[in-house]
């Protein structure tokens, strides 16, 4: 993603993130599913994506899937 425009990403985690935790990801929209949450939104570059993933890991949240959402 380096040098490219923002990419729309979907990040699925193996946890039901509460509102307090979600405030750490203001650029992402949360959708709750049974025992999981998906976060989606625009990510500027690989560094921002890595920061999001590192923060989730530091919070003890397992990342199940990371997908680039194709442009419509």
C-alpha positions, 0 to 999 in steps of 0.5 A: 500500500505504500505510495498508494491512495487510501484503501478501504479495509475490513478487519475482523476480530475475535471479540465483541469490542465495547464502546470504550475500546472502539474510541481507539479507532475513530476512523473505523466503523464497527459492526457487532456480530455474535462473538466478533466485531468487524471494523471498516474504514479508510486506512491511509497506508501500511503504517496506519494499518500496522498501527491499528493491528498492533493496538488490537494485539496490545489490547489482547484482541485476536485479529481473525481477518484483514481484507481490502474492500474493492472500490465500487 
